[in-house]
Amino acid sequence: MGITLGITVLFVVFFVLLMLNVPISFAIIVSSLVGMLASGFDGLAIIQRLQASAESGPLLAIPFFVIAGIIMDRGGVTKLMIDFAFSIVGHIRGGLALVNVMGGMLMGGISGSSVADTASIGSVMIPAMKQKKYDIGFTTALTASSGTIGAMIPPSIPMVILGITANVSIGGLFLAGIVPGIVLGLVMMVYAYYVSKKHNYPTEVRVSSGEVLRRLINAILPLLTVVIIIVGVVGGVFTATEAGAVACIYALFLGMFVYKKISWKDIPNIFKEGCLISAAVMLIVVASSAFGYVLTYAHVPDNLVQLLLGITENKYFLLFLINVFLLILGTFLDPTPIILLVAPILYPIVIAMGVDPIQFGTMFVLNMAIGNLTPPVGVVLFTAAGLAKISVESVLKPMIPLWIIMIGILLLVTYVPAFSLFIPKIFMS
């Protein structure tokens, strides 16, 4: 009776706090604490559980990758990526729209954060596209959508968190995200070209071949970040955590000594910003651990497994149900708590059904990327709308074709294993 009461209290408190717009980390931790107390746990056990969840070496990868992304942004990498993208596709009809998407793809291989990519690319591209009379709703929707590509193209912070949480190869997840991420970006570019052709959006001045080469040389050093990380992690040279540290050192070297955009006096503020972002993530990690502990103690994961398998034993229909479930969760929860709370429950189910854990991880992360674009939470969508100074409601109609594109790629990842597993099987066999 006590544990049943505890679970009931946990969910009631959690959803009440969400409706009151309490920050997600506090909603999770307060509901977990109340649920644990109602279940009969003593206060010492609660504290020990919270502390133990934070004592994980692999979690150090999160602040390292966050700080590396901040250093790259401060070091002027965003401008280098946009300039390079402009030299490649700027002269095509709707050149700025294509640069927007290509810039998102390039930044996705550097920062690993959809919000950071949207903010850095959007702060440059949204004003430029507004000046050239692009529809502001289309501009905002495209900026938000291209920003989410960073969740798929390595290094991806959601993939790091998922790999740690579900005990799945982070290197494998990085490799699996490459093809879906690139294809997603290319399809978005085709759509952007179609819209630009339809509305006769302008072309930009063609850049000479010599200038293209110069911009490629300027951009190639930051782009090597993803190569260093993937080769290092997949090749067993270093762990994902050590890869984050290497990325930080490499980014700092570029920012200070190659591009000379960062000085010693900037470092404290960079680390301060990185620590604040990482602390917010770690608070969710700690809270989600307590939340998950209560659910596990009450055998909720086991019961959910039995429920889903009772509905169907067809692997393909089960994956469809999981996609719908994750997309619904993504409308009102951020990716990190969804990964921490749900991945440990779903992974045993899909593995028992014969689904490859790396393929499922790619599917999971792509669902989270789509969730970043769906209100009422949709943090990436809100970030882009804030940069454009328009309401989220005015972006929803232009978002529909882009949602369809992303769901189409999601279906490919879900039902065509080779689409995401082609590269991992080459390098990890």
Buried (B, 14 or more C-beta within 10 A) or exposed (E): EEBEEBBEBBBEBBEEBBEEEBBBBEBBBBBBBBBBBBBEBEEEEBEEBBEEBEEBEBBBBBBBBBBBBBBBBBBBBBBBBBBBBBBBBBBBBBBBBBBBBBBBBBBBBBBBBBBBBBBBBBEBBBEBBBEBEBBBBBBBBBBBBBBBBBBBBBBBBBBBBBBBBBEBBBBBBBBBBBBBBBBBBEBBBEBBBEBBEEEEBEEBEEBEEEEBEBBBEBBEBBBBBBEBBBBBBBEEEBBBBBBBBBBBEBBBBBBBEEBEBBEEEBBEEBBEBBBEBBEBBBBBBBBBBBBBBBBEBBEBBEEBBEEBEEEEEEBEEBBBEBBEBBBEBBBBBBBBBBBBBBBBBBBEBBBEBEBBBBBBBBBBBBBBBBBBBBBEBBBBBBBBBBBBEBEBEBBBEBBEBBBEBBBEBBBBBBEEBEBBBBBBBEEBE
